[in-house]
Amino acid sequence: VAMVRSRKLLGLIRKGIPRDLRGRMWMISTGAAMDQRNKGKKCFGLRLSPSDLCSRLNPLLVGEIERDLKRALPELPFYQTTKAIASLRRVLQVFALHHPSIGYCQSIN
């Protein structure tokens, strides 16, 4: 889905977009919907299961990430919960997968 930008469209947007359509309109008008569609299943690794994600990464990177997870933000109790650690793990692994030239380093988290 794409949108041709015009003065008429800009005028309609300025008059206000109904709340229930704002998210969709934002995705379409910024081009994010088209980007998402073009990426298909590659969508930054978010559709990969945790085991599939790990299998695509260098085992050394997986080990480095695992070692650093509990050391990340130890002063904040939230970041020591199982859910938060799993979320951080996922973000760091997806980043490493899609930026192989950077991979992972301790300061990323």
Protein Blocks (a to p, Z undefined) as FASTA:
>chain_A
ZZdddfklmmmmmnopafklmmmmmmmmnommmmmmmnmmmnnolmpcfklmmmmpcfkl
mmmmmmmmmmgokllmklmpfklmmmmmmmmmmmmmmmmmnopafklZZ
